């Protein structure tokens, strides 16, 4: 489509977190912004050598034809904002108003569209509805159903499937090697593969944060329900409280949310891992299934609120564990 001049102006790249949506988006950006002689002759593989000026500039986010829209960093709070505000999207006006070179492309990369607040989403929609010539919008989304329907309707959708089996193992080995890490033994890899859910990024995160050991503790804690083992729970909340490394804290919540989601899904569908099905059947009465699903949604929202308003992490986690125990009681 690109080589034939039939490239649609907006693409929505969807799929689970960490499966390569951003990598593909940057590869598309490099291909679009490279000079014709720098592109792969066939165009099939979107190949652009990393030594080219376009590839180096895209990597450094310094290419004049690339605009990246993402959550801004708050230097006073020393963390990233929770959403992409409308002021970020307003940069489009000046960016798209610039004169590009002859036959040159401009690329707008939104990473991720899920994080646009409502005003920002509406501002982006205006540009999607009236795109300038030779402008490519690349929107990354793990939850496309939450985007404005009008944004989805303006984009071609490309769904990316998670890796599994040997392709995941090979990709994980290459990624870990780049960080001087190695794949775990066969037994540990089987557990890691199940938790990673096809995401190489998640393999890296779990390996770097001791995710297997952390998940084992969380699983024992939840498995103690309906009478929660508060000794285990307090040990976890103490560890995730003030001063905990951000990566460790985020890994814990991803594991917690995933475990809740798997239990709800297993009880609702009867599918999933045998251990999940057995635990879900023991803890979740059929009539309480909607309440468990609502708890999962509330927990995700409360974690976001705790980050936005700098609430006490230990208190937030303790409250979630207490409500989970109440939910599991017969």
C-alpha positions in Angstrom: 0.0 0.0 0.0 2.8 2.4 0.9 4.9 1.7 -2.2 1.8 2.0 -4.4 0.7 5.3 -3.0 -2.4 3.8 -1.4 -1.5 4.1 2.2 -4.4 4.9 4.5 -3.7 8.0 6.6 -4.5 6.5 10.0 -3.8 3.1 11.6 -4.9 1.7 14.9 -2.4 -0.9 16.2 -4.0 -3.1 18.8 -3.1 -6.0 21.0 -2.0 -6.8 24.5 0.5 -4.7 26.3 4.1 -5.6 25.5 3.7 -7.6 22.3 5.4 -5.2 20.0 2.8 -2.6 18.9 5.2 0.3 19.6 8.1 -1.5 17.9 6.0 -1.9 14.8 4.8 1.7 14.9 8.4 3.0 15.0 9.4 0.6 12.2 6.5 2.1 10.1 7.7 5.6 11.1 11.3 4.9 10.0 10.1 3.5 6.7 7.8 6.4 6.0 10.4 9.0 6.9 13.4 7.4 5.1 14.5 8.5 1.7 13.4 6.2 -1.1 16.9 4.8 -1.6 17.1 3.9 2.1 14.1 1.7 2.1 14.0 -2.0 1.3 13.5 -2.4 -2.4 10.6 -4.8 -2.0 8.8 -2.8 0.7 7.5 -6.0 2.2 9.6 -6.0 5.4 9.6 -2.2 6.1 13.4 -2.5 6.2 15.4 0.6 6.9 19.1 0.3 8.0 19.7 1.6 11.5 22.8 3.6 10.2 20.6 5.8 8.0 20.0 9.4 9.1 16.2 8.8 9.3 16.6 5.8 11.5 19.0 7.6 13.9 16.7 10.6 14.1 13.6 8.6 14.7 15.4 6.7 17.5 16.4 10.0 19.1 12.9 11.4 18.5 14.6 14.3 16.7 13.3 13.8 13.1 11.4 17.0 12.0 8.8 14.8 10.3 7.9 12.9 13.5 5.6 14.0 16.3 5.3 11.7 19.3 2.2 12.3 21.5 2.5 10.6 24.9 2.1 11.4 28.6 4.3 14.3 29.6 6.8 14.1 32.4 6.0 16.2 35.5 9.4 17.3 36.8 8.0 18.6 40.0 6.1 15.4 40.9 9.0 13.4 39.3 6.6 11.1 37.4 4.7 10.9 34.2 1.1 12.3 34.0 -1.7 9.8 34.1 -3.2 11.0 30.8 -2.2 12.7 27.6 -3.7 16.2 28.0 -5.2 18.4 25.3 -2.1 20.7 25.3 0.0 17.8 24.0 -2.4 17.2 21.1 -2.5 20.9 20.3 1.1 20.5 19.1 -0.5 19.0 16.0 -1.6 22.4 14.7 1.9 23.8 14.4 3.4 20.4 13.3 0.9 19.9 10.5 1.2 23.5 9.5 4.9 23.1 8.7 5.9 22.8 5.1 7.4 19.4 4.4 9.9 18.7 1.6 8.8 17.4 -1.8 7.1 14.0 -1.4 8.1 13.9 2.2 5.9 12.3 4.8 5.0 13.4 8.3 4.2 10.8 11.0 2.1 11.4 14.2 2.6 8.5 16.7 0.2 8.3 19.7 1.6 6.1 22.4 -0.9 5.2 23.6 -4.3 6.4 22.5 -5.8 4.7 25.6 -4.2 7.5 27.6 -5.8 10.4 25.8 -8.2 12.4 28.0 -11.5 13.3 26.5 -10.5 16.8 25.4 -7.3 15.4 23.9 -9.2 12.7 22.1 -11.6 15.2 20.6 -8.7 17.4 19.5 -7.0 14.5 17.8 -10.3 13.5 16.0 -10.3 16.9 14.2 -7.0 16.1 12.6 -8.0 12.6 11.8 -11.1 13.9 10.0 -9.2 16.3 7.8 -5.7 14.9 7.4 -3.1 16.8 5.4 -1.6 15.0 2.4 1.2 12.6 3.1 0.5 12.4 6.8 0.5 9.1 8.6 -1.2 8.7 12.0 -0.2 5.7 14.1 -2.3 5.1 17.2 -1.3 2.4 19.7 -4.0 0.9 21.8 -4.3 -2.1 24.2 -8.0 -1.3 24.8 -9.5 -0.1 21.5 -13.1 -0.5 22.8 -12.5 2.4 25.2 -11.6 4.8 22.4 -14.1 7.2 20.9 -16.1 5.3 18.2 -15.4 8.2 15.9 -11.6 7.8 16.3 -11.9 4.0 15.6 -14.0 4.7 12.5 -11.3 7.0 11.0 -8.6 4.3 11.4 -7.7 1.1 9.7 -7.2 -1.5 12.4 -4.3 -3.9 12.6 -4.6 -6.5 15.4 -1.3 -7.9 16.7 -1.4 -11.4 18.2 0.8 -12.4 21.1 3.7 -14.7 20.7 3.6 -18.2 22.0 5.8 -21.3 22.2 9.2 -21.2 20.5 8.8 -17.8 18.8 8.2 -16.3 22.3 11.1 -18.2 23.8 13.4 -17.0 21.0 12.3 -13.4 21.2 12.6 -13.5 25.0 16.1 -15.0 24.9 17.3 -12.3 22.5 15.8 -9.5 24.6 17.2 -10.9 27.8 20.6 -11.4 26.2 20.6 -7.7 25.4 20.4 -7.0 29.1 22.9 -9.6 30.1 20.2 -11.9 31.5 19.4 -15.5 30.6 16.3 -17.6 30.2 15.4 -19.5 33.3 15.4 -23.3 33.5 12.6 -25.3 31.8 10.3 -25.4 34.8 10.6 -21.7 35.6 10.2 -20.8 31.9 6.9 -22.7 31.8 5.6 -20.5 34.7 7.1 -17.4 33.2 5.5 -18.1 29.8 2.1 -18.5 31.4 2.4 -15.2 33.2 3.9 -13.3 30.2 0.8 -14.0 28.1 2.8 -13.6 24.9 4.5 -10.4 25.9 8.3 -10.2 25.6 8.2 -6.9 27.6 6.5 -8.7 30.4 9.1 -11.5 30.3 11.8 -8.8 30.8 9.8 -7.1 33.6 9.1 -10.3 35.5 12.7 -11.4 35.2 14.2 -8.1 36.3 11.8 -7.7 39.3 11.8 -11.3 40.5 8.3 -11.7 39.2 8.0 -15.5 39.6 8.8 -15.3 43.3 6.5 -12.3 43.7 3.7 -14.0 42.0 4.2 -17.1 44.1 3.7 -15.0 47.2 0.6 -13.3 45.8 -0.9 -16.6 44.7 -0.4 -18.1 48.2 -2.0 -14.9 49.7 -5.1 -15.1 47.5 -5.2 -18.8 47.9 -5.6 -18.5 51.6 -9.0 -16.9 51.1 -11.8 -16.8 52.3 -9.8 -16.3 55.5 -6.9 -14.1 54.3 -3.5 -14.9 55.7 -2.8 -11.3 56.9 0.8 -12.2 57.7 1.5 -12.8 54.0 -0.7 -9.8 53.0 1.1 -7.4 55.4 4.5 -8.6 54.2 3.4 -7.7 50.6 1.9 -4.4 51.5 5.0 -3.4 53.5 7.2 -4.3 50.6 5.1 -2.3 48.1 4.7 0.7 50.3 6.6 4.0 50.3 10.1 3.7 48.8 9.4 0.6 46.8 11.0 0.6 43.3 8.5 1.8 40.8 9.1 -1.2 38.5 8.5 -3.6 41.4 5.3 -1.8 42.4 4.0 -1.8 38.8 4.9 -5.5 38.4 3.0 -6.4 41.5 -0.2 -4.6 40.4 0.0 -6.2 36.9 0.2 -9.6 38.5 -2.6 -8.8 40.9 -5.0 -7.5 38.2 -4.2 -10.4 35.9 -4.9 -12.9 38.7 -8.2 -11.3 39.4 -9.1 -11.2 35.7 -8.2 -14.8 35.2 -10.3 -15.9 38.2 -13.4 -14.0 37.0 -12.9 -15.3 33.4 -12.5 -18.9 34.7 -15.6 -18.7 36.8 -17.6 -17.1 34.0 -16.5 -19.4 31.2 -15.1 -22.5 32.8 -12.0 -22.0 30.8 -8.4 -21.3 31.8 -5.6 -23.1 33.7 -6.8 -25.9 36.0 -5.4 -24.1 39.1 -7.3 -20.9 38.2 -10.5 -22.8 37.6 -10.2 -24.7 40.9 -9.5 -21.5 42.9 -12.3 -19.6 41.1 -14.8 -22.3 41.8 -13.8 -22.4 45.5 -13.9 -18.6 46.0 -16.5 -17.1 43.6 -20.2 -18.1 44.1 -22.0 -17.8 40.8 -24.3 -15.0 42.1 -21.2 -13.0 43.3 -19.5 -13.1 39.9 -20.7 -9.5 39.0 -19.4 -8.2 42.3 -16.0 -9.8 41.6 -15.9 -8.2 38.1 -16.9 -4.8 39.7 -14.1 -5.2 42.3 -11.5 -5.8 39.5 -12.6 -2.6 37.8 -12.6 -0.6 41.0 -9.1 -1.9 41.9 -7.8 -0.7 38.6 -9.3 2.8 39.1 -8.1 3.0 42.7 -4.5 2.2 41.7 -4.7 5.0 39.1 -6.1 7.4 41.7 -3.4 6.5 44.2 -0.8 7.4 41.6 -2.5 10.6 40.5 -3.1 11.9 44.0 0.1 10.4 45.6 -1.9 8.4 48.1 -0.3 6.0 50.6 0.5 2.8 48.7 0.4 0.5 51.7 -3.0 1.8 52.8 -4.3 1.4 49.2 -3.2 -2.2 49.1 -4.4 -3.0 52.6 -7.8 -1.7 51.7 -7.9 -3.8 48.5 -6.9 -7.0 50.4 -9.6 -6.3 53.1 -12.3 -5.9 50.5 -11.1 -8.9 48.6 -11.5 -11.0 51.8 -15.0 -9.6 52.4 -15.9 -10.5 48.9 -14.7 -14.1 49.2 -16.6 -14.8 52.5 -19.5 -17.2 52.1 
